[in-house]
Structures are given as structure tokens and as C-alpha cells.
Amino acid sequence: MAVQPHVVGHRARNPRQKHHFLRFRRLDTPETRYDGPRYVWGNGMTFGNFRKLICGALATLALSGISGAMAQGGPSPVEVDTVRVEPLSQTFPVLGRLIARQSGVVAALTRGPVAEVLVDVGDRVAEGDVVARLALDRLEQTRASKAADLAERGAERRTATAVMRLAEDEMARLEKLKGSAAFSKARYDDKRREVAVAKASIGEADAAIARARADLRLAEIDLSLGVIKAPFSGVVTTRYIERGAYVNVGDPAVALVNDRDLEIEADVPSNRLGGLTPGRSIQASLSDTQRLDAVVRALVPEENALTRTRQVRFIPAIDEATMGKGAGLAAGQTVSVLIPVGEARDVLTVHKDAILSRSGGDSVYLVVDGKAMPKPVTLGVATGDRFVVKTGLSEGDVTVIRGNERLRPGQAVAAPEGQGNQSAAEQSTDG
């Protein structure tokens, strides 16, 4: 093998140059693992190994500095949660849907041409808001005609009353002539019949007035019904009429759905109804992250012969925050209902974020006297965002749920103010 020039680092330098601090010799031998050039120390150490040695030393120094900085920084900030007892019942999911308790078509209650439509699909209206108006000219004139009829019937009654009084006065004068030669019994009888006829005319006039008053009221109702109003609050889902169209009584104007008064409807297998009674609380989920509570309202006593299911209605606990999430709730939206099987029982639970799953099994960090102490646990089924604890923990234990991945046994921790901290005596008693 020919003698090669000396190199410093990875670049060759002139062999006559005397000032260099690293001397390598270049080896080109069949024993090398690759075809390229290889640089080694005079004692056999390769340049690659030398570089790894330097990087390892630098990493060790960096870690030592970080550990020192952490030691000087005080307790590690964490978030904690308390192990607690909760009721648990076995459940199985059933797909249901949201049902609007108020929905339907708003119909025209009188006939006439449409003058204007004030809403469109998607508009939200309140109870009593005007959605459309019919042309009111004909209705107004009809009301005026009925009002005139009522006035005419009133005048007829006054006339009949005057005629009756006149006849009564004449009959009274004739009565004063009784016993005298001027008294005429035939004339007296005629006046008495005239009084009776006048009284009958007044009765007819009263009936005509009542009829005219009713006709006027009907005209006023038609006039008021010419303004189509929303019978309940909701959102317009369909618009059936346009300006200029003619509607008769009962023709649809718009369709509304009240999305603020919803129920859950689910078809539950009849052999799973044992755990459902009116008033019992259950859980339902709208999505993986959106859950809500509901109460059984009614079990409909009618079974589907094909599916062997019965319809169950639930009242969901929906607040403004739930309505405001995402696109809000909608009638017909799918809901997963957790149907309980049997009665609930109390179980010990721990927050799922407290669990550290490693090769040795599941464990948690307990906060004992301000220090993080590891504790192996045996877990059961999941219930919401918690796990059932079979062994390893006791009620009241304080577990770390945030920051537990970076903790070391015995490391000092600091939980936010108001969150728990267990003493060593309590931990030993529970354990």
C-alpha cells in the first residue's frame, strides 16, 4: 500500500505543512466495508467513531445542564383529578333521531290573492310573526258592507220600537174612554193587536241585529286572517306561495319546524325494554365529543311486527351551549342512545388521562405530600372519559392527568390551587 498524504479533518493538506493537530492516514484496502476512502487514527480509530464520541460527550453535557435547570426550577406543574365512585350500568347503543315536537304546514285560513310573502326558507320566526299577507281590499269592503247591514238592522229596530210606542199610547187613550159613549171596543181591539205586532217586529229586529253583528264579526275575522302569522316559533323549511298567487282556505303557505323543542325517538328491541321506565336518566351522544343526558318520557305501546321493536321517546337536556355547537341541532339528526341493561351499580373510576400504559402494565402517578408516586393499577371497562378501577386505587386518591408523561418517581409537583393533594398517611391507609 502506497503512503498517502496526511490529512486534517476530512480534507487533505500539503505533506510539507508542519502545523496541523489531527493526523490521519488514508487506507485503501480490500477489508474496508465500502469502496470509498477511509480515514483512521494512527492507533486505528476511525474518524466516524471519533465524531460519535464527541457528539455523545456534548449530549451528556447538554442533558446535565437541562437536569440542573429543572432542579433549580422547583416543582413540576401538573393537573390532577380525584379517584371517585360513580354509578355504572351496562348499556348497548341504539340509533335514534331527533324529533321536533312542533312542526307542520301553516295554511291560509281565508281565500284571496297573495299580496306579499315576508319570509324565505331558512328564516327563523317567532310565534305571531307575519309570514305573508293577502290582498285585503275585498275583505275590507266586505267588512264595511257587514257594518252597514248592522246599522240598517239597528234602524229597523228603532222604527219598530217607535211604532209600538205609538200604538201603546193610542191604546192607553182608548182605555180612558171606557164607560163613555165615545169608547169603541172594535178600535180598542185593533190598537191592542197593533201593539202586539209592533212588539213582534222589535223581536225580529233584534234577531236581525244579532245576525248582522255575527256577519260583521266573520268579516273582521276574515280580514284578520288575511295576515298569515306563525303559530309557533321555528324555522321556515318550505315556502309554498308567491306574490300574486291565489289561495283558498286550507292551502299551504309555509312549513315550519321548531328546532328548539326536540325529543329523541328510538326504536328499541322489545327484549331490551326492561331497563327503561318513564323518568329514568340515560345518556346519548350526537358525536364522538358531544354527549348529552336524557330522560325517558314514554314507551309507545305499539310493536313493529317486522323488527320486533317499540318506539321510545326521550326528553334531552339541551341548553344554549349545546344548540350553539357546530351547525346546531336539527330534526332528523342521528343520535346514539345508550340503553341500560339492568340496574346501575357503584364503581370506582379514574380519569383516562391519568393512565400510563407501558410494557409493565398500566400505572398512574399519585400526588402524595406534593410528590409524584407511581402506582400500578388494574383497569376495567371504560365509562365516558373514565375507567373502572379493579385494583390499585382507593376513593379520594389524587392522580396526575396532565404532565404525567415527564414525571419521575418522587419528583416534586405543583397542582393548580383548589385541586387535591393526598398525604402519605392517607395513601398508606388507603393502599
Summary of the structure (lengths in Angstrom):
residues: 431
radius of gyration: 47.7
end to end distance: 73.1
largest distance: 181.7
contacts: 1201
relative contact order: 0.16
helix: 30%
strand: 37%
